[in-house]
Amino acid sequence: MCTQNYPNSQFISGNGPRYQVCVRCATENDMLAEGEQSNLYSDELAKSRSALFARRYRPWAFLGAGWILYFSFGSGIELWSNLLLTALVIGSLATPVLHFLSKTKFRAELARITP
């Protein structure tokens, strides 16, 4: 059933249909009893996954906040409005490219920390 490569601690014990099934597949296919439910994501793992997604989407959040600040406050200031607009245009052009180029690194790190 399970075709992933996990350490032995991630497999449930048993014979028959439960033989060599990881905890994730057993949970998804309702093969675990009530008392056997284990924590798939520990606190450390959840924090590292959250940090990974935060690093992935942080440029988009800053870019959106920058455009909101520019349209609400920054367009009336003489010198700073031109500098902010230039930085936002460069960021708007660079962010999608960097997001696309870092996709394989993100997926590799996500696969490394996914149980």
Buried (B, 14 or more C-beta within 10 A) or exposed (E): EBEEEBEEEBBBEBEEEBEEBBBBBBBEEEBBEEEBEEEBEEEEBEEBBEEBEEEBEEBEEEBEEBBEEBEEEBEEEEEEBEEBBEEBEEBEEEBEEEBEEBEEEBEEBBEEBEB
